[in-house]
Amino acid sequence: MTKKVTIWHNGERQYLPLLSARKVFSSDKNGIKQKGFFDSSSCTLRISAKEETDLSVGDFVRMGEHTGDADRYADYKVMKIFENLRGTTPHYKLVCER
């Protein structure tokens, strides 16, 4: 069974095979005047790709296959994209944050 990731690119949903995922969960103070904390979790995803795929900074990502729209408050947002389409395991590396 292949793990998948759902990516919303320009409002269109696509499912891509996931090679690996590394998540870092943290909660940061929201400032001196505002009481509370905010979620500053991040994750690094490696997505299998044999050819170029439409991805861009600002796309939303969620683990697994999901229907419906992206949730900008719960899903990860792509901040950086690294392309490595050479070698034995061609992939994209996505650095994402909440």
C-alpha positions as CSV (number, residue, x, y, z in Angstrom):
1,M,0.0,0.0,0.0
2,T,1.5,3.3,-1.1
3,K,1.2,6.3,1.1
4,K,-0.3,9.4,-0.6
5,V,-0.4,13.1,0.0
6,T,-3.2,15.5,-1.1
7,I,-2.0,18.8,-2.6
8,W,-4.3,21.6,-3.6
9,H,-2.7,23.5,-6.5
10,N,-4.7,26.5,-7.8
11,G,-7.8,25.1,-6.2
12,E,-7.4,21.7,-7.9
13,R,-6.9,18.6,-5.8
14,Q,-4.2,16.1,-6.8
15,Y,-3.0,12.9,-5.1
16,L,0.8,12.2,-5.2
17,P,2.8,9.3,-3.9
18,L,4.7,10.1,-0.6
19,L,8.3,8.8,-0.1
20,S,8.9,10.2,3.3
21,A,7.6,12.8,5.8
22,R,9.2,14.4,8.8
23,K,7.0,16.5,11.0
24,V,8.0,19.0,13.8
25,F,5.3,20.1,16.1
26,S,5.6,23.3,18.2
27,S,3.5,25.9,19.8
28,D,4.8,29.4,20.1
29,K,3.7,32.4,22.2
30,N,1.6,34.8,20.2
31,G,3.1,38.0,21.5
32,I,3.1,40.1,24.7
33,K,-0.2,41.9,24.1
34,Q,-2.1,38.9,22.8
35,K,-2.6,36.1,25.2
36,G,-2.3,32.7,23.8
37,F,-0.3,30.4,21.6
38,F,-0.2,29.6,17.9
39,D,0.7,26.4,16.0
40,S,4.0,26.8,14.2
41,S,4.4,23.2,13.2
42,S,6.4,22.3,10.1
43,C,7.0,19.3,7.9
44,T,9.4,18.2,5.1
45,L,7.9,15.9,2.5
46,R,9.5,14.0,-0.3
47,I,7.1,13.3,-3.1
48,S,7.9,10.7,-5.8
49,A,7.9,12.2,-9.3
50,K,9.4,10.8,-12.5
51,E,8.6,14.0,-14.4
52,E,7.8,17.6,-13.7
53,T,4.6,18.2,-11.6
54,D,2.7,21.4,-11.1
55,L,3.6,22.5,-7.6
56,S,4.1,26.0,-6.3
57,V,4.8,28.0,-3.1
58,G,1.5,28.7,-1.5
59,D,-0.1,25.3,-2.3
60,F,-1.8,23.4,0.6
61,V,-0.8,19.9,1.7
62,R,-2.5,17.2,3.8
63,M,-1.4,13.7,4.5
64,G,-3.5,10.9,2.9
65,E,-6.2,11.1,0.3
66,H,-8.8,13.7,1.0
67,T,-11.9,15.0,-0.7
68,G,-13.2,18.5,-0.4
69,D,-11.3,21.8,-0.2
70,A,-8.1,22.8,1.6
71,D,-8.3,24.1,5.1
72,R,-5.9,27.0,5.4
73,Y,-5.9,26.8,9.2
74,A,-5.3,23.0,9.5
75,D,-3.3,22.1,6.4
76,Y,0.3,22.7,5.8
77,K,1.3,25.5,3.3
78,V,4.2,24.9,0.9
79,M,7.0,27.4,1.7
80,K,9.9,26.0,-0.4
81,I,10.2,23.5,-3.2
82,F,13.4,21.6,-4.2
83,E,13.5,19.5,-7.4
84,N,15.6,16.4,-7.6
85,L,14.4,14.5,-10.6
86,R,17.7,12.7,-11.2
87,G,19.0,9.5,-9.7
88,T,17.3,6.3,-8.6
89,T,14.6,8.0,-6.6
90,P,13.4,11.1,-8.4
91,H,11.4,13.4,-6.1
92,Y,10.3,16.8,-5.0
93,K,11.2,18.0,-1.5
94,L,8.6,20.3,0.0
95,V,9.2,22.4,3.1
96,C,5.8,23.2,4.6
97,E,4.6,25.2,7.6
98,R,1.3,25.9,9.4
